[in-house]
Amino acid sequence: MTKRVKTIAVVSGGRADYDLLYRVMIAIRDDAELALQLIVSGAHLTGLQGDTLQAIADDGLEVSARVSCAPASDARVDTAKAMGHATAGFADAFERFNPELVLILGDRYEIFAAAQAANLMRLPIAHIHGGEVTSGAFDDAIRHAITKLSHYHFTSAEAYRMRVVQMGEHPDRVWNVGALGVDNIRREALLTCDELGQGLGFKIKAPLFVVTYHPVTMAEDNGFDGVREMIAALEWQQDAHFIITGVNADPAYESITLLLDDFVRRMGARALFVPTLGRVKYLSLLECADVVIGNSSSGIIETPSLGTPTVNIGPRQDGRLRAPSVIDCAPDETAIMAAITLALSPDMIEVAAARQTPCAMTNTTENIVRHIKSLNTKNLIKDFYDLEFLA
């Protein structure tokens, strides 16, 4: 007897969550008991991160629906308005496709829009990467709100699993599966530094600094002063080469991008700005780098697994679990310079070479898909799970 096919709508808002979800989507697509519906939104449709839609096609995946979530500017009010429009767009897409489960990852505002629409339409939600804390960004509150809107949870560490339970989610619906980014590293055939340089048209020379800096959305200036301090510190690195990656489409991204563009222009042949690299090139770049600098989650989660030290600037990632190779510093020129010096020291190079990370588990992708196949998508009632001392 043929088993009934379960339709899974996977929502992606840009390069970051797409690269993490890629192998899960392939596994869903290729499973005889599942059917994939890929709904794209956010930066996929703006071009800010390059032609990611073409990258999706090149991966052999088909986009089922497109939901616009493009702010008219990088002002906060336009971000809020865009999220409202996206909620309506996701409602239309879900009504059209009527999936049995909506699978989402992370904490972006376009992902929150999808969660709101799915919840109001009585569609069960499975959420990846809940329970984490990033107190320097408004993503933190969005992530926790998505947790409460969701019915099933896949966390990247046991501490995060316990935090989701602490928020009232039943332990039987929360699984620690590890980080998909770390799982991808184990599965990808990464490029050599020479191959990467040829692909980018950029000579990979040591010391190579990879720089990713996103808006700090809980700061009054959205992290604008922090990026200026970072650039001032980088300008002292006279022998270094720099690859700068694209900025998230959050409030103030335009201003921050202009500063980084100007830095790249002034560095000439020593610097390259790349809006998006794709999964293999980006992971290869992190491994080839001598140090990863900025405030991206990739510096906290993926980079330690590749043996590269991280200089994490400012409060954007405050609250995440740390590997010993992550160096936190204030968004101040002097502090950043000291952190870079430490990152390049023999002692820190040795620490990073151990590739320790708190978010590593085996078979992350397989475990997510296995649980998806067994989920009861009809029971949407969630009792608030009280901890024993409250019961």
WOURJO-V316470 format. One record per residue. N is the residue number from 1. OMEGA is omega in whole degrees, -180 to 180 (NA if undefined). Layout:
n={N | N}
omega={OMEGA | OMEGA}
//
This chain:
n={1 | 2 | 3 | 4 | 5 | 6 | 7 | 8 | 9 | 10 | 11 | 12 | 13 | 14 | 15 | 16 | 17 | 18 | 19 | 20 | 21 | 22 | 23 | 24 | 25 | 26 | 27 | 28 | 29 | 30 | 31 | 32 | 33 | 34 | 35 | 36 | 37 | 38 | 39 | 40 | 41 | 42 | 43 | 44 | 45 | 46 | 47 | 48 | 49 | 50 | 51 | 52 | 53 | 54 | 55 | 56 | 57 | 58 | 59 | 60 | 61 | 62 | 63 | 64 | 65 | 66 | 67 | 68 | 69 | 70 | 71 | 72 | 73 | 74 | 75 | 76 | 77 | 78 | 79 | 80 | 81 | 82 | 83 | 84 | 85 | 86 | 87 | 88 | 89 | 90 | 91 | 92 | 93 | 94 | 95 | 96 | 97 | 98 | 99 | 100 | 101 | 102 | 103 | 104 | 105 | 106 | 107 | 108 | 109 | 110 | 111 | 112 | 113 | 114 | 115 | 116 | 117 | 118 | 119 | 120 | 121 | 122 | 123 | 124 | 125 | 126 | 127 | 128 | 129 | 130 | 131 | 132 | 133 | 134 | 135 | 136 | 137 | 138 | 139 | 140 | 141 | 142 | 143 | 144 | 145 | 146 | 147 | 148 | 149 | 150 | 151 | 152 | 153 | 154 | 155 | 156 | 157 | 158 | 159 | 160 | 161 | 162 | 163 | 164 | 165 | 166 | 167 | 168 | 169 | 170 | 171 | 172 | 173 | 174 | 175 | 176 | 177 | 178 | 179 | 180 | 181 | 182 | 183 | 184 | 185 | 186 | 187 | 188 | 189 | 190 | 191 | 192 | 193 | 194 | 195 | 196 | 197 | 198 | 199 | 200 | 201 | 202 | 203 | 204 | 205 | 206 | 207 | 208 | 209 | 210 | 211 | 212 | 213 | 214 | 215 | 216 | 217 | 218 | 219 | 220 | 221 | 222 | 223 | 224 | 225 | 226 | 227 | 228 | 229 | 230 | 231 | 232 | 233 | 234 | 235 | 236 | 237 | 238 | 239 | 240 | 241 | 242 | 243 | 244 | 245 | 246 | 247 | 248 | 249 | 250 | 251 | 252 | 253 | 254 | 255 | 256 | 257 | 258 | 259 | 260 | 261 | 262 | 263 | 264 | 265 | 266 | 267 | 268 | 269 | 270 | 271 | 272 | 273 | 274 | 275 | 276 | 277 | 278 | 279 | 280 | 281 | 282 | 283 | 284 | 285 | 286 | 287 | 288 | 289 | 290 | 291 | 292 | 293 | 294 | 295 | 296 | 297 | 298 | 299 | 300 | 301 | 302 | 303 | 304 | 305 | 306 | 307 | 308 | 309 | 310 | 311 | 312 | 313 | 314 | 315 | 316 | 317 | 318 | 319 | 320 | 321 | 322 | 323 | 324 | 325 | 326 | 327 | 328 | 329 | 330 | 331 | 332 | 333 | 334 | 335 | 336 | 337 | 338 | 339 | 340 | 341 | 342 | 343 | 344 | 345 | 346 | 347 | 348 | 349 | 350 | 351 | 352 | 353 | 354 | 355 | 356 | 357 | 358 | 359 | 360 | 361 | 362 | 363 | 364 | 365 | 366 | 367 | 368 | 369 | 370 | 371 | 372 | 373 | 374 | 375 | 376 | 377 | 378 | 379 | 380 | 381 | 382 | 383 | 384 | 385 | 386 | 387 | 388 | 389 | 390 | 391}
omega={-179 | 178 | 179 | 180 | 179 | -179 | -177 | 174 | 177 | -178 | 177 | -179 | -179 | -172 | -172 | -178 | 179 | -179 | 178 | -175 | -171 | -175 | 175 | 180 | 178 | -180 | 177 | -179 | -174 | -179 | -176 | -178 | -177 | 175 | -175 | 168 | -178 | 179 | -177 | -178 | 172 | -173 | 175 | -172 | -177 | -177 | -178 | -179 | -178 | -177 | -178 | 176 | 176 | 177 | 177 | 178 | 179 | 178 | 179 | 179 | -179 | 178 | -180 | -178 | 178 | -179 | -177 | 173 | -175 | 177 | 178 | 176 | 178 | 176 | -178 | -177 | 180 | 174 | 179 | 179 | 180 | 180 | 177 | 177 | -179 | 178 | 177 | 179 | 178 | 177 | 178 | -178 | -179 | 177 | -179 | -172 | 177 | -180 | 177 | 178 | 175 | -179 | -178 | -178 | 166 | -160 | 180 | -177 | 176 | 176 | 175 | 178 | 179 | -179 | 179 | -179 | -178 | -179 | -179 | 180 | 177 | 174 | 179 | -176 | 170 | -172 | 178 | 177 | 171 | 176 | -180 | -179 | 172 | -168 | 179 | -177 | 178 | 173 | -178 | 179 | 179 | -180 | -179 | 177 | 177 | 177 | -178 | 176 | -173 | -177 | -179 | -169 | 175 | -177 | -175 | 178 | -178 | 178 | 178 | 176 | -179 | 179 | 177 | 176 | 178 | 179 | 174 | 178 | -175 | -179 | -179 | 180 | -176 | -178 | 171 | -178 | -175 | -176 | 178 | 179 | 178 | 177 | 179 | -179 | -179 | -173 | -175 | 170 | -174 | -180 | 169 | 180 | 178 | 178 | 179 | 179 | 178 | -180 | -180 | -174 | -175 | -179 | 179 | 180 | 176 | -5 | 179 | 178 | 172 | -173 | 174 | -177 | -179 | 177 | 176 | -163 | 174 | 177 | -178 | -178 | -180 | 178 | -177 | 179 | -179 | 180 | 176 | 178 | 178 | 180 | 178 | 179 | -179 | -178 | 177 | -176 | -168 | 180 | -173 | 170 | -170 | 167 | -177 | 178 | -172 | -176 | 177 | -180 | 177 | 177 | 179 | -179 | -180 | -179 | 180 | 178 | 178 | 178 | -179 | 176 | -180 | 178 | -180 | 179 | -178 | 180 | 178 | -174 | -179 | -175 | 179 | 174 | -179 | -179 | 178 | -177 | -172 | -171 | -173 | -179 | -178 | 179 | 177 | 179 | 178 | 180 | -179 | -175 | 171 | 176 | 175 | -172 | 175 | -177 | -179 | 176 | 179 | 176 | -179 | -171 | -173 | -171 | 179 | -180 | -180 | 174 | -177 | 177 | 178 | 168 | -178 | -171 | 171 | -169 | -171 | -178 | -180 | 178 | 178 | 172 | -176 | 166 | -180 | -179 | 178 | -180 | 178 | 177 | 178 | 177 | -174 | -175 | -177 | -180 | 180 | 178 | 179 | 180 | 177 | 178 | 178 | -178 | -178 | -178 | 179 | -179 | -179 | 176 | 178 | 178 | -178 | -178 | 178 | 175 | 178 | 177 | -180 | -173 | -177 | 171 | -180 | 172 | -179 | -178 | -178 | -178 | 177 | -178 | 178 | 179 | 179 | -178 | -176 | -174 | 172 | -176 | 179 | -177 | -177 | -179 | 179 | 170 | 177 | -177 | 179 | 173 | -172 | -176 | 177 | -173 | NA}
//
